[in-house]
C-alpha cells in the first residue's frame, strides 16, 4: 500500500474507534439510568455472577 492509502485507512479506523467509544459511553449512561450503579462494569459483574451460578448451582 502506498502512503496515501495507509493514511485513508488510518482515518477510517480512527473514525470507527470514535464511533465505538461514543456508543460505549452512551450504553454506559443508559445502564446507570436503569440501575446498574457503575454502568458496564456492574453489568459485566452481574453477567459473570449469573454464569457462575449456572455452572455451579
KATA-V13527 format. One record per residue. N is the residue number from 0. D_LAST is the distance of its C-alpha to the last C-alpha in Angstrom with 1 decimal. Layout:
n=N d_last=D_LAST
n=N d_last=D_LAST
//
This chain:
n=0 d_last=54.4
n=1 d_last=57.1
n=2 d_last=56.7
n=3 d_last=57.0
n=4 d_last=54.1
n=5 d_last=51.9
n=6 d_last=52.7
n=7 d_last=51.8
n=8 d_last=48.5
n=9 d_last=47.8
n=10 d_last=48.7
n=11 d_last=46.4
n=12 d_last=43.5
n=13 d_last=44.2
n=14 d_last=44.3
n=15 d_last=41.0
n=16 d_last=39.5
n=17 d_last=41.0
n=18 d_last=39.7
n=19 d_last=36.1
n=20 d_last=36.4
n=21 d_last=37.7
n=22 d_last=34.9
n=23 d_last=32.3
n=24 d_last=34.1
n=25 d_last=34.3
n=26 d_last=30.6
n=27 d_last=29.9
n=28 d_last=32.3
n=29 d_last=30.8
n=30 d_last=27.3
n=31 d_last=28.8
n=32 d_last=30.7
n=33 d_last=27.6
n=34 d_last=25.8
n=35 d_last=24.2
n=36 d_last=26.2
n=37 d_last=26.7
n=38 d_last=26.6
n=39 d_last=25.2
n=40 d_last=23.9
n=41 d_last=21.7
n=42 d_last=20.6
n=43 d_last=19.6
n=44 d_last=17.6
n=45 d_last=15.8
n=46 d_last=15.1
n=47 d_last=13.8
n=48 d_last=11.5
n=49 d_last=10.2
n=50 d_last=10.0
n=51 d_last=8.2
n=52 d_last=5.3
n=53 d_last=5.7
n=54 d_last=6.2
n=55 d_last=3.8
n=56 d_last=0.0
//
